[in-house]
């Protein structure tokens, strides 16, 4: 799969391990796991292959987030993304990294 980033801070987290702004700062362990999950997404052929990895907890979101898919970074964070098929390639656009402790309050 080909990975694109919807927001600049998501690309900065992946490529340099930190963000230029103070709003999107994460613990080093979260950043390492985020990079590992993105690398894993790059390595698989399709999003359905993500089901094989139980720790990712891959799911299609519903409700107001219909059309968005997600995988877990850990118990506290998840990566939200959209996937589109272009010819024989799948392009994944990473949209967000969400803190679930604040999300469900």
C-alpha positions as CSV (number, residue, x, y, z in Angstrom):
1,X,0.0,0.0,0.0
2,X,1.0,3.6,-0.6
3,X,0.8,5.9,2.4
4,X,-0.1,9.6,2.2
5,X,-0.6,12.0,5.1
6,X,-3.6,14.3,5.4
7,X,-1.9,16.7,7.8
8,X,1.7,18.0,8.0
9,X,2.2,16.9,11.6
10,X,1.4,13.3,10.8
11,X,4.1,13.2,8.1
12,X,6.6,14.9,10.5
13,X,5.8,12.4,13.2
14,X,6.5,9.5,10.8
15,X,9.6,10.9,9.1
16,X,11.4,12.8,11.9
17,X,9.8,11.4,15.1
18,X,8.6,14.8,16.3
19,X,6.3,17.7,15.2
20,X,7.2,21.4,14.9
21,X,4.1,22.5,16.8
22,X,3.4,22.1,20.5
23,X,-0.2,20.9,20.0
24,X,0.7,17.5,18.6
25,X,3.4,16.2,21.0
26,X,3.4,12.5,22.0
27,X,5.5,10.3,24.3
28,X,8.5,8.6,22.5
29,X,6.9,5.2,23.0
30,X,3.7,6.3,21.2
31,X,5.8,7.8,18.3
32,X,7.8,4.6,18.0
33,X,4.6,2.5,17.8
34,X,3.0,5.0,15.4
35,X,6.0,4.6,13.0
36,X,5.9,0.8,13.4
37,X,2.1,0.7,12.6
38,X,2.7,2.9,9.5
39,X,5.6,0.7,8.3
40,X,3.3,-2.4,8.8
41,X,0.6,-0.7,6.7
42,X,3.1,0.0,4.0
43,X,4.2,-3.7,4.0
44,X,0.7,-5.3,3.5
45,X,-1.0,-5.7,0.2
46,X,-4.5,-4.5,1.2
47,X,-6.3,-3.2,4.2
48,X,-8.0,-6.6,4.7
49,X,-4.5,-7.9,5.6
50,X,-4.6,-5.7,8.7
51,X,-7.2,-8.1,10.2
52,X,-4.4,-10.7,10.7
53,X,-2.8,-8.5,13.3
54,X,-5.0,-8.6,16.4
55,X,-3.1,-5.9,18.3
56,X,-4.0,-3.4,15.5
57,X,-7.8,-3.9,16.1
58,X,-8.5,-2.9,12.5
59,X,-12.1,-1.7,12.0
60,X,-14.3,0.3,9.7
61,X,-15.8,3.2,11.7
62,X,-19.5,3.9,11.7
63,X,-21.8,6.9,12.4
64,X,-20.4,10.3,11.7
65,X,-17.0,8.7,10.8
66,X,-18.5,6.4,8.2
67,X,-16.0,5.7,5.4
68,X,-13.0,6.0,7.8
69,X,-11.0,3.0,8.9
70,X,-8.8,2.8,12.0
71,X,-6.0,0.8,13.6
72,X,-4.8,1.0,17.2
73,X,-1.4,2.3,18.1
74,X,-2.0,1.0,21.7
75,X,-4.9,0.9,24.1
76,X,-5.0,4.7,24.3
77,X,-4.4,5.9,20.7
78,X,-5.7,5.0,17.3
79,X,-4.8,6.0,13.7
80,X,-7.7,7.0,11.5
81,X,-7.3,6.7,7.7
82,X,-9.1,6.4,4.4
83,X,-8.2,3.9,1.7
84,X,-8.9,4.3,-2.0
85,X,-8.3,1.9,-4.8
86,X,-6.4,3.5,-7.8
87,X,-6.0,0.9,-10.6
88,X,-4.2,-2.0,-8.8
89,X,-2.8,0.1,-6.0
90,X,-4.3,1.0,-2.7
91,X,-3.6,4.5,-1.4
92,X,-4.0,5.0,2.3
93,X,-4.4,8.6,3.5
94,X,-3.7,8.9,7.2
95,X,-6.1,11.4,8.6
96,X,-5.6,11.6,12.4
97,X,-4.1,10.1,15.5
98,X,-6.8,10.2,18.2
99,X,-6.4,10.0,22.0
100,X,-9.2,7.7,22.9
101,X,-9.3,8.7,26.6
102,X,-10.4,12.2,25.6
103,X,-12.5,11.0,22.6
104,X,-15.1,9.0,24.6
105,X,-15.7,11.6,27.3
